[in-house]
Amino acid sequence: MTDKDSKLYNIDRTDSAGYMTNWAARLFARSMDRRLKPLGLSTGHLPMFFALGNGGALSQKALTEFAAIEQPTMAATLSRMERDGLIHREPDANDRRSMLISLTPLALEKLPAVREAIETLNEKALGALSEEERDAFLASLAKIVAALADDD
């Protein structure tokens, strides 16, 4: 085996954007779950808090698109959230076939703690970066997400 051949099999995970992003996402999820567990929540609830935290209401289809997850996963998450008293469903006045989903008063009471958990974890994760580096990092992630969303 030549030096060139051995390099083909020696892949450094820190050179892989996909691996490093996935690794960071797993670490974020574990840390966030630890912070949310005392609230009776998990990272799976966060898309609904991001989408509905302003007190608004959206259809399940809109939530599925917002969260970029599959319909069955969204349906299961919403069923659990409804069971736990975190969301409320009401008929959409503009589309009788659709239900609008909103956070319940119980969920809205949790918003400050959810926001604090998000901010604390983001500060921990981004703490080693300057403000300029943070802005560049988040802007770069947004570009990566857009590029990969186009690939779907």
N, C-alpha and C positions, 0 to 999 in steps of 0.2 A: 504494500500500500504506500503510495507516495504522500508527501506533505499535502499536496492539493486534494487527494482523495480523503485524507483524514479530516481536513477542514470541512468537507461536505457533511460529515457526520457530527461535527462539533458545533451545535447551534446554541448560541448564547441567548437565553430567554430575555435578557435585558435589552437585546437588540430587536425584539419583536414587539411592535406597537400593539398588536392584538393580544398577545400574552400579557403584557404589562397592564394594559387597560382592563382586561378580565381579572387579573390578580387584584388590582386596585379596587375594582367593583366588588369583588368578593369580600375584601377587607372592609370596605365601606359598609356593605350590607350587614356583616357580622357585628361591627361596631354600632351601627344604627339600631339593629335589632336589640342589642343589649340596652340601649338608651330608651327604646320604645316599649320594651316588655313591661316595665312597671305601670305603663299607661294602658296596658291591655291591647297594644298595637304592635304591628310589625312593618317592615319595609314594604310589604305588599299593599299596605293601606296608603302609603305616601302619595301615589298618583291622584287618589281621590281628594286628599287634603290639599295638594297643589292645585287641582282643578276646581274644587268647590269651596276652598277656604275663604273666598270672598263673600260667601253667603248665597251664591248663585245656584242654579240648577241646570243640569245637562242630561241629555239622553244617554242611555247605555252605549249607543253607537258612538256618540261624541266622546264619551269617556274612554272607550276602547281605542279610538284614534289618538286621543291625547296621550294615553299611557303607552301606546304602541305595543299592546299585548293582544293575544288572540281572544276572540269572543268567548270561548268556553272558560278561559281563565278569568276574564272580567266577570262573567256571570257567577262563577263560584265565589270570587272575592266579594262581590256585591251581596250575594246571599248570606255569607258569613257576617258581613258588616251590618246587614239588616237584622239578622238574628241577634247581634250584639248591641243593637240600638244605636248604631252609628250613622245610618243613612235612613232617609225617608223617600218613598216613591209616591208620586202623584201623577195622575193622567195629564198628558200634554194637551192643553186646550187647542193647539194648532194641528195636532196629529193624534187622533183617538187611538191609533195603534201603538203609540209610543208612551213611555212613562218618563217623567223627569225625576232625576235623582238629586237630592240635596243632603247636606250634612244635618244631623239632628242637633238639638241644643247640647246633648251630651258630648257629641263629637266637637262642636264648636268650643265647648269649655276646655277641651284638650289642646286646642290650637296653640295657645302660648307655649305650652310645654313641648309640643311637636316642633314649633319654630325654634325654640331654645336648643333642642336636641340637634336639629339640622345645623344651626349656626355654630354650636359647640364643636360638632364633628368636622364641619368644613374648616373651621379655624384651626383645629388640630392638624388636619390633613394639609392645609395650605400654609401653615404657620412658618415653614422654612422658606417660603417664597416672599419676595418683595411685592409690594402692591402692583408694580408694573409687570412682574412675572406672573402674578395671579391673573391679571387682566389678559395677558397674552395666552396663558394656559387655557383659560375658559373660552376665549375666542377661538383658539385652535381646536378645542374639543367640539365647539359648535360647528366648525367647518368639517371636522371628521364625521360627526353625526349626520350632517347634511349630505356629505358625499356617500356615506354608507346607506342612508335612507333612499337615495337615488338608485342604489344598487338593488334594492328590494324590488 
